[in-house]
Amino acid sequence: MSVDEFRTLADSPAEPSRNPFAVTPNDSTELAIIPKALFIGTGGSIALRGVGAAADVIFRNVASGQVLDVRAQFVRATGTTAADIVALA
């Protein structure tokens, strides 16, 4: 199960990232930490499920260098063509 650092640390989603980490899209494995946002290094589509969401969503035509302000629990391999994804936790 993912750890939501915002519930356990004196931190908030509005604060800068303290613990960025590389994301490897996977269809069944949750992100180890719920990030504040995702940085997309190489553009494309990104399939993800947000925290507490009941279904996945696909962001299409995400530009290289864009930051998605979404708290993702999963970043799926199926449907994701973007690469060099960094979670901003």
BELUR-V142481 format. One record per pair of residues at least 12 apart in sequence whose C-alpha atoms are under 6 Angstrom apart, sorted by the first residue. I is the first residue (numbers start at 1). J is the second residue. If there is no record, write none. Layout:
BEGIN
I&J, I&J
END
This chain:
BEGIN
2&32, 2&33, 3&33, 4&33, 4&34, 13&36, 17&88, 17&89, 19&89, 20&87, 20&88, 20&89, 21&86, 21&87, 22&86, 23&85, 23&86, 25&75, 25&76, 25&77, 26&76, 26&77, 27&76, 27&77, 30&73, 30&74, 31&73, 31&74, 34&73, 35&71, 35&87, 35&88, 35&89, 36&71, 36&88, 36&89, 37&68, 37&69, 37&70, 37&71, 37&88, 38&67, 38&68, 38&86, 38&87, 38&88, 39&66, 39&67, 39&85, 39&86, 40&64, 40&65, 40&66, 40&85, 41&64, 41&65, 41&84, 41&85, 42&64, 42&82, 42&83, 42&84, 43&62, 43&63, 43&64, 43&82, 44&61, 44&62, 44&81, 44&82, 45&59, 45&60, 45&61, 45&62, 45&80, 45&81, 45&82, 46&58, 46&59, 46&80, 46&82, 47&75, 47&76, 47&79, 47&80, 48&74, 48&75, 48&76, 49&72, 49&73, 49&74, 50&71, 50&72, 50&73, 51&72, 51&73
END
